[in-house]
């Protein structure tokens, strides 16, 4: 198996695993909202402050960023042929993903204070 084929398999698996995790998380989240919605801000805050929910939400955002990175990266690699343009777009994408991840961390930390 060539390196390129292995890379394609890893990207395919990353997309599928992250999509499944995000779907399960969203199904759970929407189920809670539909059937036992927190009525007050305190109930909502307590639900999100629980360790399992914090871990699940952090896992959701990790899966989301991983999914987005792999998907957009593969599209850029496949369809943008000039090397300099492709590298510029990949660097821009990486910076954007890092900034978005830092923003999510800031939101998480602001909720913890």
C-alpha positions in Angstrom: 0.0 0.0 0.0 1.4 3.4 -1.0 1.7 6.3 1.4 -1.0 8.2 -0.6 -3.5 5.4 -0.3 -2.9 5.1 3.5 -3.3 8.9 3.8 -6.7 8.6 1.9 -7.8 5.8 4.2 -6.9 7.8 7.3 -8.7 10.9 6.0 -11.8 8.7 5.2 -11.7 7.2 8.7 -11.3 10.6 10.4 -14.3 11.9 8.5 -16.5 8.9 9.4 -15.4 8.7 13.1 -15.8 12.5 13.7 -19.2 12.5 11.9 -20.5 9.6 13.9 -19.4 11.2 17.2 -21.0 14.6 16.2 -24.2 12.9 15.2 -24.5 11.0 18.5 -23.7 14.1 20.5 -26.3 16.2 18.6 -28.9 13.4 19.0 -28.3 13.4 22.7 -28.3 17.2 23.0 -31.5 17.6 21.0 -33.1 14.8 23.0 -32.4 16.5 26.3 -33.8 19.8 24.8 -36.9 18.0 23.6 -37.7 15.8 26.6 -36.1 17.3 29.7 -35.1 20.8 28.9 -33.5 22.8 31.7 -36.0 25.4 32.8 -33.8 27.9 34.5 -30.4 29.3 33.9 -29.1 27.6 37.0 -30.4 24.2 35.7 -28.8 24.8 32.3 -25.5 25.9 34.0 -25.5 22.9 36.3 -26.1 20.6 33.3 -23.2 22.1 31.4 -20.9 22.2 34.5 -21.1 18.5 34.9 -17.8 16.7 34.0 -19.4 14.2 31.6 -21.2 17.1 29.7 -18.0 19.2 29.6 -16.0 16.2 28.2 -18.7 15.4 25.7 -18.9 19.0 24.5 -15.1 19.3 24.3 -15.1 16.0 22.3 -17.7 17.5 20.0 -15.6 20.6 19.2 -12.5 18.5 18.8 -14.4 16.2 16.3 -15.9 19.3 14.6 -12.5 20.9 14.0 -10.9 17.6 13.0 -13.8 16.9 10.6 -13.6 20.4 9.1 -9.8 20.4 8.8 -9.7 17.0 7.0 -12.6 17.8 4.7 -11.4 21.3 3.6 -7.8 20.2 3.4 -8.6 17.4 1.1 -10.7 19.6 -1.2 -7.9 22.1 -1.4 -5.3 19.4 -2.1 -7.5 17.9 -4.8 -8.6 21.0 -6.6 -6.1 23.7 -6.1 -3.1 22.8 -8.3 -0.7 25.8 -8.1 1.5 24.9 -5.1 1.9 28.5 -3.7 -1.9 29.1 -3.8 -2.6 25.7 -2.2 -0.1 26.3 0.6 -1.4 29.8 1.2 -4.9 28.5 1.5 -3.8 25.6 3.8 -1.9 28.0 6.0 -4.9 30.3 6.1 -7.2 27.4 7.0 -4.8 26.2 9.7 -4.7 29.7 11.3 -8.4 30.0 11.1 -8.9 26.6 12.8 -6.5 27.5 15.5 -8.2 30.9 16.2 -11.6 29.2 16.3 -10.3 26.5 18.7 -8.8 29.3 20.9 -12.2 31.0 20.9 -13.9 27.8 22.0 -11.4 27.4 24.8 -12.1 31.0 25.8 -15.8 30.3 25.9 -15.3 27.2 28.0 -13.0 29.0 30.4 -15.4 31.9 30.7 -18.1 29.5 31.7 -15.9 27.9 34.3 -15.3 31.2 36.1 
